[in-house]
């Protein structure tokens, strides 16, 4: 039983559970080091300066975070900052035709890998989002980018899994295994931190 399970088990009402969840989420967020966020910003700034693309991948809740980042770090920054030098950010979670074709014809483990083989150019980066750090299709994409000499950034939770060991930069949301909600919440918060920071700094 992890922390979230224990909170549910011990709470007498949904409101009490929510209050405990909020407190625990603060603890989880505090596990993210300021240094890792500074390095994350640097990775994005370097890609923007050179004109490289940052591809974002993830499954389930992590896919929705990837989609949000594609909007918030892409269009939203143009709209709110007025910059004429946007971030090239592309979520590989959004083309259902391509994803279902690859999954059907080759296998779900290659839905991101095969898209990278089409779009990746030298110097591009991969942002891999996975609570466990072990999603096979995300790991496969990361391995391929590393083979091309590219940089891999990862948002992970739990113990960090395979992604923690192989990434150039890890933003680790430390939690017990199975605590998907708080980890995915924290990953989305990281997106909003980046978006607000760049919206302000690029004005």
N, C-alpha and C positions, 0 to 999 in steps of 0.2 A: 504494500500500500504506500503510494507516494504522498507528498504533501497535499495535493489537491484532493485526493481520495479521502485523506484524513479530515480535511476541512469539511468536505461534504458530510462525512459520517458523523462529525461532532457538532455540526450546525443545526440549530432548532428551526431555522427559517432561511428562506432564500436571501433575505436581507443580511442576516448574520453571516451567511456563506460569502456574500458579495464583499462585506467588510473585511473578512479574513483573506479573501482573494486579493483585494486591493493591497493589503499590507504585505502579502507574500510577493505580489508583483513588484512592489518597491524594492524588496530584498533581491529579487532576481535582476532587476535593472541595475542595482548597485554593484552587481558582480561584473558588469561591463567596465573595462578600464578606460579612463580618459585617453591613455596613450593609444589604444587600439582605434578609438574614434578619430584621433588626430591623423593616424596613419591611413585610415580609411578615406578621409578627406583628401589627403595627399595623393592617394591612388587615383581618385576621381579627377583631381586637378591636373595631374600629369597626363591622363588620357585626353582630357579636354584640350590641353595646350598643344598636343601633337595631332589631335584629330582622330585618335583611335576610338573604337567602339567598345563599350562595356556590355557584354551579353549577360543576361540574368536568367537563371533557371531555378526551378523548384516544383514540388508536387503538392497537391492539395492546398492547404492554407498557405504554404510557401509559394505556390503558384500565384495566389492572389496578391501576395506581397510583391512578387516579381512584376506583375501587371501594374500594380500601383506605382512602383518605382519607375517603370517605363514612362508613365504619365508625369509623375511628380518631378522627376529629375530631368525629364525631357521637356515636354510642352509647357508645363506649369512654370518652369524657370524662365523660359522665353517670355511668357505672358507677364510675369510679375517683376522680372528684373529688366526687361528690355534689351538683354544682351544680344549681340549679333554673332556670338560664338557659343552656341549651345553645346551641351553634353550629347554625345552620340550614345544613346542608351537604348537597347533593344531587348525586350522580354521574349524569350523563345517559347513562352507558354501560351501564346495567344492565337496562333494560326491553327484552328481546329482541323482544317483540311490536310495540312502538312502533317500534323501530329498523328491524326488517325490513319493516314496513309502509311507513315513509317511504322506505327505500332502494328498495323495489320499485315504489312508486307515484309517487315524485317524483325520487329519486336519492340516492345515498349522500352526496353533498356537503351535503345538507340534514338529515341525521339529528339533528344537534344544534340547528341553527337552528330547525327546526319545533317541537322540544320547548321551546325558549326562548320561542317565540311563545305557547305555552300557559301556561307557568309563570312567566315573568319578570315582576317587578313593579318599579316605580320604586325605584332605589337598590340593587337587587341587583347582585352582582358575578359575574364569570366568571373561573375559574381554568383557563387553557388549557395543556395539557401536550403538548409536541411536541418530539422531539429535534431535528428539522430546523427547526422553526418555520414550516414551509410546508404542513402538512397542509391540503388544501382545505376539508374540513368543519370543522376547528377554526378556520381563518382566517375562514371565512364566519360562524361563530358570534361570533367576536370583533368582526368588522366590524359585525354587527347590534347587539350590545350597546353598542358605541361610538356608533352612531347613536341609540340610546335615551338616551344621556347616562350610561350605566353605566361602571363601571371594569373594566378588564381586567388581570388578573395573569397572567403567563406563566412557566412552567418550560420552558426551552429548552436546547439543546446546540449543537454545531457552531458556526456563525457567528451563530446566533440567528434567521436567516430573517426572514420578514415579521412574525412575531409580535413580535420584538424592536423593530421600528420602530413598531409601532402600540399597544403595551401601556403602561398607566400605570405598571406595575411589572414589571420583568424580573428573574428569578433565573436567571442565565446560567451553565450548566455548560460551561465552555470545553473544547473537544475538537476533534479532527480529524473531518472528515465521515465518516460511516459507522460511527462508534464508538457504536453503539446501546447495547451492554451497559453500559459505564461510565456513560453519561448516564442511562439508565433506573435503574441502581443508585442514582445520586446523587439522582434525583428521589424515589425511595422513601425514601431517608435523610431528605430534607427533610420528608416526611410524618411520619416517626417523631420528628424533632426537634420539630415542632409539637405532636404528640400528647403527648410526654413533658413539654414545657414547660407546656402548658395543664393537663395532669393535675395538675402540681405547683402551679402558680400559682393555680388556681381552687379549691383546697381551703380 
